[in-house]
Amino acid sequence: MILTVVKRDGRVVGYNEEKIKAAIRKAMLTTELGEDETLIQRITDRIGSRGNERMEVEQIQDLVEMELMKSPRKEVAQAYIRYRQDRSRARKSKTYAILQQIIDAMNNDITRENANMNADTPAGMMMKFSSETTKAYTDDKLLTPEALGAVRHNYLHIHDKDYYPTKSLTCVQHPLDRILQGGFMAGHGESRPAKRIETASVIACISMETAQNEMHGGQAIPAFDFYLAPFVRKTFVEEVKYVENMCGEDYSSLYEAEVDDYITRDLDGLTGIERAKQHAINRTASRVHQAMEAFIHNMNTIHSRGGNQVVFSSINYGTDISAEGRCVIRELLLSTYRGVGNGATAIFPIQIWKKKRGVSYLPEDRNYDLYKLACKVTARRFFPNFVNLDAPYNYHEKWDINDPERYKYEVATMGCRTRVFENRFGDKTSIGRGNISFSTINIVKLAIECMKIENKQERIDTFFKKLDNLLEITARQLNDRYDFQKTAFAKQMPMVMSQLWNGAEKLGPNDTIEDVINQGTLGIGFIGLAECLIALTGKHHAECQESQELGLRIVSRMRERANEFSVQYQHNYSVLATPAEGLSGRFTKRDRMQFGIIPGVTDKDYYTNSNHVPVYYHCSPKHKAEIEAPYHEITRAGHIFYVEIDGDATHNPEAVSNIVDLMDKYDIGYGSVNHNRNRCMQCGYEDAQEGLHTCPNCGSHDIDRLQRITGYLVGTTDRWNSGKIAELKDRIVHK
């Protein structure tokens, strides 16, 4: 006897025979003989009494078909089958419409969800096909009714939902030294330990490319300079031996000789061992430069995920003060400044300079000259961004300038903004860890729902009650996803779960990853703080101190609840200032459909990114820093501060260092600088002049603007979705 029914979305409900009767009746009414209530009741009774206690909808429908086929009304069975097929097509029609848009290479928010992916190529189309179909599977089979309801009613966005069934994790900071020193297996090939800088450079690329195919987020190297420095020294020894062979002299005393800096100098006036040493230094610096050029070129050309997408890669550097580490940094910056191909700006890797007093920030610091060079490169090439190791929340009590492995205690950032540092279940470090998954809540909708409450205090109190409820739903959803992810076997992520994730070395291929992944983070993100505050108070946080105080209360409440969830569920929950790209307009469009156009709230095609000052608001860099800085300490899953500067920044590196000074003054954790740069899409020519319509190099009129979309660059705005295009048009210079 049937008692309960499993719905298509996984919900379990009580058996209701009236639904069976209604379906049979509809089928009968399409035939000449019409309905037969006696037959309807007989079939319904037979199904209800002979079925199992719990049955799925499809199983019950199969029984209905069988009973109708055994009855005298065979034509009703045929009509019922057609009815089922029509219902199935109706359920799939939305998915089919999306697939057709992909087939037609339509330029819309579905095909432009990720600006780093060309969805028009065959491999890109396949990625989008699978993406849209697995999202539907996730909704039907993996999400709880509570989470699915929050998504469908526009309160919650589950990032990388298409990858949900794969059990993959978001991102990881590569412990590259393990791979460079021990080698690794990638596919059907084996990599031996590196012996020279060129090999180390290539292995760094392969490491990120291989891991990218096992994860749904990005890849980062937390201490690029420290990891590659030993191979500069090995290369130097090779070059000394080369000089020995060339000159027929014994210079073995140079193998262990101290090198203050690998600076290329003229050999004129040098003799003997000093000439040999400088010659080896010159050749070493040249090889390091070529290795860095190759690294940048490879990271902009090698593809992952079926061939449609370059690796979403980031590298952190700047605090290795050894001669070898400085050589890696210098040649990397010089290669970046020159550009790739015809001098084009490299999109990847996202480069992040580690700013640290006593190391790389003050004039008396060993790496100050390289910091000034970094500012010069940023002024032309947008990168490096800057992470502030001096911010109090980025401090590690074990950091010591005399420790050759101090990089283990330095926070490293994923280029878009993801931050992993604090850890309840292991060492406090960025290395060998990453984000497990994250979801973003729509705080704007919560605020809109409270707008009609006239009493201000009651309005805000109601908002916080709604916020608490949504945070609990989000925490449960992330915990449910974690419980699903932890069942993956190590062999499903052969690179990540053998050499990259901390503790993975103890896993066998058929072990689940449960024992190691809890060192990662679960991120609770938010979007549209500015619009949320306008809905609640009439003004955003940059134009009203009262709104700023409320904004900090809102995000602090999120942080407090995240801490509570960490204890309740025993995970590293953290608050993320969401890097909204595909999401930038999605929440807004649906809220506008429900609530109409609300001035300052739903009257644009996007919600403001996380806790940022609105892009259209005129203010100075200083004021923007004062407003946004306090949120960085609260949003420890990731944040970013950026400033739009005017004109050609190429010859104005001081403008960049001024922004870093603001970061230092206001304890901003991570920041970047945006400026104008034109790019010819035909030949790659770049400059920064205003209103360029014709390429002076090839005469093409196909000119685009090189721009930062969330924390990374995109080579063409043709791949931006409508929300981000609208935001780009509204951006103004901060001065």
N, C-alpha and C positions, 0 to 999 in steps of 0.2 A: 504494500500500500504506500502510495507516494505521500510523504509528509512535507518535504522541503524541496525547493528548486534552486539550482545554482544558475544565476544569471550570467550573461555573456561578460559582464564586467567583473565577475567573481563574487558578487554579493549573493548571500543565501537568504531566500525569502520563503514564506509559507506557500504551500501548494494551493492554487486557486483554479478550480475546474471551470469557472466561468470564462476564463481566457481561452480555454480549449474550445468551449462551445461557440464563442464568438468567432474564432478563426474558421471552424467548420461551417458555420452559418454563412460567413462571407463567401466562402468557396461555393456553397450550394446556390446562393443567390445569383451567381454568374452563369448557372446552367438553366436549361429549359424547364426542368421539373421543379426548380426552386427548392425551398428549405423543407426539411423533414425533421421536426422536433423529436419524434420518437427515436429515429436513428441517431440523431445528435446525442441524446441522453444515453442510449445504449453504448455507443462508442466511448463516451466520456466515462461512464461507469466502469467499463472494461479496462480502460487505461489506468484509471485511478486505483483500481483494486489489484491489478496485476503488476504494476510498476514497482521499482525498488523504493526504499524509504527516502533516499536522496537521489535526485536525477538532474542532469543538465537539461537546459532548454532544448538543445538540438536532439537529445535522446527522446524527449517527449514528443517532439515534432515527428521524429522517425516513426514512433509508435502510431501516431495519428495517421500517417501515410499508409502504414501496413494495415490498419483496421479499415480504412476507406477502400483499399484495394481488395480486401476480402468481402466487402459489402456489395450489394447489388448496384451501388452508385459509383461505378468506376470513373465516370466523367467528373465526379466531385473530387476524386483522388487526383486526377490530372489538373483540375483547377487549383487544388490545394498546393500541388507541387509548383505551379506557376506563381502562386501567391508567395510561397517561400522564396522563390528565386527573385521575385520583384523586391521583396523586403531586403534580401541580401544585397541586391544591386543598390538599393537606396542607402543602405548603411555604408556601402563602399564608394558611393558617388563622389563624396568629398575627396577621398583619397585619389580616385581616378582623375578628378579635375586637377589636383595638385601634380600628379604624374604627367598629365598632358602639358601643363605649364613648363615642366622641366624638359619634356621632349621638344617643345617649341622654342626652347632657349629664351623664354620670356624674361625680361629684366624687371623683376619684382622682389618683394621682401622675402619670398620663399627661396628663390635662387640666389639672393644676395644676403642671406642670413649671416654668412661668414665672409668678410672681405678678403681673407687670406686664401680663399678657395675659388678656383675658376670652375663654376658649375656648368659651363657650356661645353667643356671637353667631355669625351666619352667616359673617362674615369671619374670626372666630376659629376656627370649625370648619374653614374652608377652609385656614387656616394649619396647623392640626394635621394635617389630611388629608395635605397636601403634606409636612409635616415627617416624619410616620411613614413615608411611602412613599419619600422620598428617602434616609432613613437606611438602608433596606434596599438601595437602589441603591448607596449608598456602600459598604456591606459587600460586596456582590457584585462590584462593578466597580472600585472605586477603592482599597481598602485591600489591602496586601500580606498574604499568609497570616500572617506574623509579627505584624503589627499587629492583624489581625483576631483572631488567637488570644489576644493580650494583652487585648483588649476582652472577648471572650467568656468568658475565664477570670477576669474581674474584677480584673485588674491595672491596667488603663488605661481612662481615660475621655477620649474625643475630644470636646471642647466644640464645640457648634454643628455637629454632624456632618450635620444636615439641610441646612445651607447649603454643605457641602463641594462638591457638584457645581456650584454657582454661581460658584465661584472668588472669592467676596467676601472682604474682609478684616474684621477684628474692629472696630476703633475708630480714631478720629482726633481730634486736638486742632486745632480750626479756626483757621487764620490769618484771623480775621474782617476784619482791616484790608484784605486784598486784595479782599474782596467788597464791603465798604462803600465803598471808594474806586474800585473798577473795575466794580462791578455784576456780574451773572452771568445765565446762562440756566438756567431751571428748567422742564422740560417744554416746553410750547409758549409760555411767557411769558418776558419779558425784564425784568430788574430793573436800573434805572439806579442810578448811585452815589447814596448817601444825602446829604441836605442838612440834615436836622434830626433831632432825637433820636427822634421818633416813628417816622420811616422806618427809622432805624438799628435800633431795637428790633424792628420787624417783620422786617427782613432777617435779623437774628440768628436769629429763629425759623425763617424759611424755609430758611436755610442748614442748620440742624440737621435739619429735617424732610426736606429733599430728600436729604441724605447718608444719613439713616437708611434710606431705601429702597434704597440701594446697598450697605449693609453689614449684617453680622449682629450687631454689637455696639452700643456706645453712641457718643454724640456729646458733645464737650466744647469749651468755649471757654476757652483758657488765661489770658486777661488781659482779662476782660470790662470792667473799669473803664478800662484804657488804651484799648481799642478804641472805646468809646462816648464818652470824654471830649471829643474834638474836636467832636462834634455838640452837646454842651452849650454850647460856646462859640458855635457857629453859631446855636443857638437863642436865646442871649442877645442876639446882634447883631440878630436878627429882632425881639426884644422891645424893644430900644432904639429901633428904627425905628418900632415900634408906638407907643411913648410919644411919639416925635417927631411922628408924624401926629396923635396925640390932642391934644398940647399946642401944636402949631405952632411948636416950637422946634428948633434945631439942636443935637443931642447927639452928633454924629459923633465927637467926641473920646472917647466911651465905647467905640467899636468895638474899640479896641485897649487900653482901660484895664485895669489889673490888678484882678482880683477875688480877694480873700483867701479868701472862702468864700461859697457860695450858700445862705445862711441866711435864711429868711423872717423879716422883722421888720416891725413896725408903721411906717407912714409918718408918723405924728404927729410934729411937730417938725422934719421934714426939709423943705428947700426947694431949689429950683433943680436943679442937676445931681445933687446928692446924692440928692434925692428921686426923680429920674428913674432914677438908677442902681439904687436899692433897689427901685423899682417893677419894673424889668426883671428884677432878681434874683428877686423874689417870683414873678413870672409864669414865669420860667425854671424855678425849683424845682418849681412846680406842674406844669408840662408834663413835666419829668423824672419826677416821681412818677407821673403818669398813664401815661407810657411804660413805667415799670417794672411798674406794675400790669398793663398790657396784656401785657407780656412774660411775666409769671408766669401770667396767665390763659391765654394762648395755649399755653404749654408744658404746661398741664394739660388742654387740650381738643383741640388739633389732633392728628390721627392720622396714622400711617404704617403701612407694611406691610399694605396691604389694608384699613385702617380698624379694626383690632381693638386697636390698641396706641398709647398716647401715646408720644412720642419719649423714649427713654432718654437724658436730657440732663443735663449738668453744666456749671457755670460756676465759674471760679476768679477771685478778686479780693482786693483789700485793700492793695496796695502802691503804687497811684497816689496821690501826695501833692499833686497839683495840685488847685486848687479845683474844676475840672470833674470830675476823677476822683473826688474826695471826694463830689461831689454825686450821681454815679451810685451810689456805694456806699451813701450815707446813704438815698437814696430807695428803693433796692432793699431795704435792710434794713427800713425802715419799712413798705413794702408787704408784705413777708413777714410781719412781726409782726402786721399787721392781718388777714391771711388772705384767702382767696378766697371768693366766694359769700357764704354766711351766716357768714363768719368761720372757715371750715375751713382746716386746715393744707394748704399746697400740697405735693403729692408730688414734683413736678418744677418747675424743675430742681434737681438736687442742688447745693447751694451750698457752696463751699469757700473758707474764709478763709485767705489767705496770711499766716502769722505770721512776722514778720521783725524782729529787733532793729534799732533805729535807724530803723524805719519805722512799725511798727504793733503793738508789743508792750509797750514800756516807757512809763512815765508821761510821760517827756519827748519821746516820739516824736510826730510830726505826726499820725499816724492812730490814736493811742491812744484818743481819744474814740470813734472808730468801732469799734475793737476791743471796747471795753466794751459798745457797742450790739450788736455781733455776739453777745457772750456772753448778753446779755439776750434776743435773738431766739432763739438756740439753746435757752435755758431754756424757751421756750414752744413753739417750732416744730421742734425737733430739728436744724434747719439754721441757720447753716452748720456744716459739719464744719471741721476745722482741719488744714492742711498746714504742716509745720514747715520753713521754708526755712533755719533755722539748724542743722539736723542736718548733720553733716560731709559725709555722702554726698549731700546736696542742694546743696552749695556749688558755685558756678561761678566760676572764676578771673576771668572777664570782667565779673562783676556790679559795677556802680558806681552809687551812689545819684545821681550827677550825670548819668547817662546817661538821656535821655528814653525810650530803647528798652531799658531794663534788663530789662523783662519777658521778653525773648527768652532771658535766662539764668536764669530762675526756673523751677524744676520745677513742673509743673501735674499735677493728678491727675484721673483719671476717677472719678466718684463712688463706684462700688462698691469701687475700690481700685487699678485699673490705673495703673501708673507707667511712663513712657517718658522717658528723659533721656540716659543714656550712649549713644554711637553710634560704632561702628567704621567706618562708611561715610559719614560726613557730620558736620555740626555737632552738637555736644552741645546739645540743646534738646528741649523737649517739643512745640514748635509744628510743625505740618505733618507730624506723625508719629503712629504708633499701633501697636497690637499687630496682627500679621498673623494669628496663630492661636495657640491654646494647648491643651495636654492635661494631664490630672492623673493622677498615679500613686497607687495604693492602697498606701501604706507599711504600713498596718495588716495587710493580708493577708501581706505579706512577714514581718512580725514574728510573726504567728500560726504560720506555717509553721516558725518556729525555736523555738517554745516548748518542745518536747519535748527539746531539747538541754540536758542537765543542766549541763554545764560552761559557766559564764557567758561566759567569753572566747570560747569556740568558738561559742556562740550568737550573740554580737554580731558576730564575724567573718563567720559565715555570712550574717547579715542584710546586712552591707555588700556581700558578693559578689552576693547577690540584687539589692540596690539598684543596684549598678553595671550589672548585666545589663539591668535594666528601664529604667534611664536611657538606655542605648544604644539600646534598642528605641524609646523615646519620641523620642529625638533623630532617629533615622532616619525615624520616622513624620512628624514635623514637617517634616523636610527634603523628604520625598516630597510632602507637602501643599503646601509652598512651590513645588516644581517644577511642580505642577499650577496653583496660583494665578497664577504668573508668566506663564502663557500667555494670560491674559485680555487682551482688547483694551481700550484706553483708553475706547472708545465704550461699553463695557459698564458703566462707572462714570462717566458723563459729568460729574458734579459733583466727585466725589472726585478723579478723574484729570485734571481740568483746572485746578482752583483750590485744592484743599485739600492734597493730598500734596506734600511738597517735591520739586521737580524735575519735577512733572507738566506744567508749562507747556510743556515742550519736546516733549511727546508729541503725535503726530497721532492722529486717531480710530482708525486701523487699526494703530497701533503697539501692541505688547504692553507690559504694565506692568512687565516684568522690570527695566528700567533704573532704576526708582525705588523699588520696594517694599522693597528690602533694607535701607533705613534704619529699617524697622520692627523689631519684636521678635518672637521665637518664645518663648513662655512654657512652662516646665516647672513645673507646679503639683503640690501635694501636699495631702493631707487627713488628719486624724486623728493628728497627732503625739502627742497625749496618750494615745490608745488604743494606739498603737505602742509608746510607752515603758512603759505598764503591761504589755503582753505581754512585753516584753524584760526589765524590771527589777522589775515588781510595783507601781511607783508612777509617777505622771506628773510632769512637770517643775515644777509649782507646789508639790509636797509633798516633793520630794527633790532635793537639790543634785546628786547623782550622776546622776539622770535628766535634770536640766537640762543638765549637761555633755554627756551623750550626745545629747540633742536638738539641741544646737548643733553637735555633730559630724556628725549626720545631715544637717542642712540645709546646713552648710558643705560637706559632700561633694557635695551636689547643686550648690552654687554652683561648686565647683572643676570638676566635670564639665561644667557649662554653659559655663564659660570654655574648656575644652578643645574642646567641640563648636563653639564660635564660631570657633575657629581651623581645626578640621577641615573644617567645612562652609561657612565664610565667611558666617556670619549673626550677628545679635545675639541669641544665646540668653540667657535670663535666668530666674531662679527666681521663681515666683509663689506667694504665700500664697493659695491658691485661694479665691475667694468662692463657696463651695459652696451652691447653692440646690436645684436639682433633684437634684444629686448627693448631697446631705446624707444621704439614707437609702438610696440605691441600692446603694452599696458594702456597707453594713452588712447589708442584708437578704440579699444573696447570700452574704456571708461567714458569716452565721448559719446559713443553710441547709446550708453545707458543713461548718462546724466546730462548730455548736451554740452554746449560750449560754455565753459566757466572761465571768465577772464583771469589770466595769470595761472590757470590750473590746467585746463584741457584745451586751450585755444591755440596750442602749437602741435606739431606732429611728433613731439617727443617729450619725455620727462627728463629733467636735469639729472645728469649722472651722479648717483650716490649723494654725498653731502656737499657737492661743489656749489660755488656761487654760480648762478645762471650765466650762461655764456654771453647773453645779450646785455648783462648789467655792467654799466660803466663804473670802473673802480681802479684804483692803483694796485700794483703788485703787492704793496705793503698791506693794504686793506684786505685783499684776497687772502694773504698769508695769515693775518690776524684772525679772520673768520674761520678758515679751513683747518688751521693747525691743531686746535684742540681735539678735533675728531680723529686725528691720526693715532693718538694714544689709546683711543677707545676701540678703533677698528683694527685689531691686531691680526686679522686674517688677510689684510691687505688694504692699501690706500695709495693715492697719488695726488700730488699737487702740481699743477702746471700753470704757466704764464704765457700769454700770447704777446710777443714783442713785435714791434713795427719795423717794416723795411727790410733791407739786406743786412742780416746779422753776421755775414761772413767776416767782415772786418771789424766786428764789435764784440769780441769775446768777453769784454768787461760786463756786457749786459747779462751774459750767462753767469759769470761769477757773482754778480749782484743778486741773482736769484738764489744761488747756493748760499750766499750770506743770509738771505731771508730764512732759508731752511735752518741754518745754524742758529739764528737768533730766536726763532719761534719753535724750535724742536720739531720741525716737520720731518717725517720719516723717509719720504721718497718723493722725488720731484723731477720735472722735465720742463723743457722750454720749447714752445712752438713758434714758428716764424714762416714767412712766405718763401716758397721755393717752387719755381715752375719746372716742368719736365716735359720734353718733347717725347711723345709716345712712339715716334717713328725711329729716332736715332739715339735717344737717351740724353740729349743735351739738357743741361740744367743752368738756370740762373735765378736771380731773385728780383728782377725788375718788375715794376707794377704794370699790369695790363698787357702782358706779352701775348700776342696773337699769332705771330709768325716766328718759326724757329730760325735764328740767324745762321744755324749750321747747315740745315738741309732744306729750309723753306717750307716745311710742313706747317699746317694750321692745326694739327692735332696736339694741342697743348693742354696739359692737365696740371693740377696743383698737387704736389707731394704733401701729404698731411698725416697727422697722427689721429687715429680713430678712437682708441681708448687708452692705450699706453704703448702701442706699437704702430709702425708706419704701414701705409698701404700704397703700393705703387701707382694705383689709379683709382679715382673716386667712382669710376664706372661700376665697381663692385660694391659700393656702399648701398645700404638699404635706405628707404625713403626717410626714416626717422633721423638717421645720422646725416643724410644730405641736408635735411632741414636744419639740423643743429649747426652744421658747418657754415651754412649761409648766415646764421645768426651770430657767429663768433665775432667778437670785437677785441681790439688791442687793449691790453691793460697798461695804462700809463697815468 
